[in-house]
């Protein structure tokens, strides 16, 4: 005897219903990775914007600046060296804000909340024959009248460009200030002695 085993007929399907295909795995970049890349690009854009719109971060040796404000909160503005308002020349740009400027440079440090920090070594942009007096609260020397000097008034007797040599200044009452970068020697004397 033989038994005929037959397979049951397939279950009837509803009209318009099809069999469920196996779920396919999505191919491509995961969403979390796209989010990380977007954050890095946005952060880099903010840093670049702050860098390229910041006068201090863009400063180079030989550039001129107008430094105003108080010593504890000075303001830096890049200006042309021919501009009448230029008060300082950038002597050096330091790589780290922890580095220090050597004598006789004045230092200017900018610590940014976003973007790069910068430290500059500055020398005064003085004019030969002009008198200056240090203002203890201000970040720049005040230009004063040489005809009415005080004990603190200094007169720039001579400026020697391209040479950092105190011997370039002659005379007993003359105080030389020599800057190696850019090479310049300023010869100063108390203004009262010039009268």
C-alpha positions in Angstrom: 0.0 0.0 0.0 1.1 3.2 -0.7 0.1 6.3 0.9 0.1 9.4 -1.1 1.3 12.3 0.9 0.4 15.5 -0.6 1.6 19.0 0.3 -1.1 21.3 1.6 -2.0 24.0 -0.8 -0.6 27.5 -0.1 -2.6 29.7 2.1 -4.8 32.0 0.1 -3.6 35.6 -0.1 -5.7 38.6 0.2 -6.0 40.6 -3.0 -3.3 43.2 -3.2 -1.2 41.6 -0.5 2.2 40.3 -1.3 4.7 38.4 0.7 7.0 40.3 3.1 10.4 40.7 1.6 13.4 40.3 4.0 14.4 43.6 5.5 17.4 45.1 3.7 20.2 46.7 5.6 20.8 50.3 4.8 24.0 51.1 3.1 25.9 54.4 3.5 27.3 56.6 6.3 25.7 56.3 9.7 23.8 59.3 10.9 25.9 59.7 14.1 29.0 60.0 11.9 27.4 62.7 9.8 26.6 64.6 13.0 30.2 64.5 14.2 31.5 65.6 10.8 29.0 68.5 10.8 30.1 69.6 14.3 33.8 69.5 13.3 33.1 71.6 10.2 31.1 74.2 12.1 33.7 74.4 14.9 36.5 74.8 12.3 34.4 77.5 10.6 34.0 79.5 13.8 37.7 79.2 14.6 38.7 80.3 11.1 36.3 83.2 11.2 37.7 84.4 14.5 41.2 84.0 13.2 40.8 85.8 10.0 38.8 88.7 11.5 41.2 89.2 14.4 43.8 91.9 13.9 46.1 90.5 16.6 46.1 87.0 15.3 46.9 88.3 11.8 49.7 90.6 12.9 53.2 90.1 11.4 56.6 91.6 12.4 56.8 95.1 10.9 53.1 95.8 11.0 51.9 98.9 12.8 49.1 99.2 15.3 47.2 101.7 17.3 47.1 100.6 21.0 44.5 102.5 23.1 42.8 102.1 26.3 44.0 101.3 29.8 47.0 99.1 30.5 44.9 96.4 32.0 42.5 96.4 29.1 44.2 97.7 26.0 42.6 97.7 22.5 44.5 96.7 19.4 43.8 98.1 16.0 45.9 97.3 12.9 46.7 100.5 11.0 49.0 101.5 8.2 52.5 102.6 9.3 52.0 105.9 7.5 48.8 106.5 9.5 49.0 109.3 12.0 47.4 107.2 14.7 50.0 104.4 14.7 51.4 104.1 18.2 53.4 100.8 18.0 55.3 98.5 15.6 55.2 94.8 15.9 58.7 93.6 16.6 58.0 89.9 17.1 55.0 87.5 17.0 55.5 84.8 19.6 54.3 81.3 19.0 53.0 80.8 22.6 51.3 83.2 25.0 53.5 81.7 27.7 56.6 83.0 26.0 57.9 86.4 27.1 59.1 89.4 25.2 62.7 90.4 25.9 63.7 93.9 27.0 63.0 96.5 25.8 59.8 95.3 24.0 56.4 95.9 25.5 54.1 92.8 25.3 50.5 92.6 24.1 48.7 89.4 24.8 45.2 88.5 23.5 43.4 85.6 25.0 40.4 84.7 22.9 37.3 82.9 24.1 37.0 81.4 20.6 39.8 81.4 18.2 43.5 81.7 18.6 45.4 83.3 21.4 48.3 85.7 20.4 51.2 87.4 21.9 53.1 90.3 20.3 56.3 92.1 21.2 55.9 95.8 20.4 58.1 98.8 20.1 56.9 102.4 20.2 56.3 104.2 16.9 58.0 107.4 17.9 59.0 110.4 15.8 62.4 112.0 15.9 62.3 115.4 17.6 59.0 114.7 19.4 58.5 114.5 23.2 56.7 111.7 25.0 55.6 111.0 28.5 54.4 107.7 29.9 50.8 107.7 31.2 50.7 105.3 34.1 47.1 104.2 33.4 47.2 104.3 29.5 48.7 101.7 27.2 50.5 104.2 25.1 52.9 107.1 25.6 51.3 110.5 25.4 52.8 113.0 22.9 53.6 116.2 24.8 54.8 119.7 24.1 58.6 119.8 24.2 58.4 123.5 25.2 56.8 122.7 28.6 58.5 119.4 29.7 58.2 117.7 33.1 60.8 115.6 34.8 59.3 112.5 33.1 59.2 113.9 29.6 61.6 112.2 27.1 62.7 113.7 23.8 63.6 111.5 20.8 66.8 113.0 19.6 67.6 110.5 16.9 66.2 107.3 15.4 68.6 105.0 13.6 66.8 102.6 11.2 68.3 99.2 10.3 70.7 99.2 13.2 70.4 97.8 16.7 73.4 99.4 18.4 73.4 101.6 21.5 76.7 103.0 20.3 74.8 104.8 17.5 73.7 107.3 20.1 76.2 110.0 21.2 76.3 112.3 24.2 76.3 111.9 27.9 72.6 112.7 28.5 71.4 110.4 25.8 69.8 107.1 26.7 69.8 104.5 23.8 67.1 101.9 23.3 68.1 99.2 20.8 65.5 96.8 19.3 66.9 93.8 17.4 63.7 93.1 15.4 63.2 95.2 13.3 66.6 96.6 13.9 66.2 100.1 15.2 67.9 102.3 17.8 66.2 105.2 19.5 68.2 107.9 21.2 66.4 109.6 24.0 67.2 112.4 26.4 65.3 114.0 29.2 63.5 116.9 27.5 64.3 119.4 30.3 68.0 119.0 29.5 67.3 120.1 25.9 66.1 123.6 27.0 
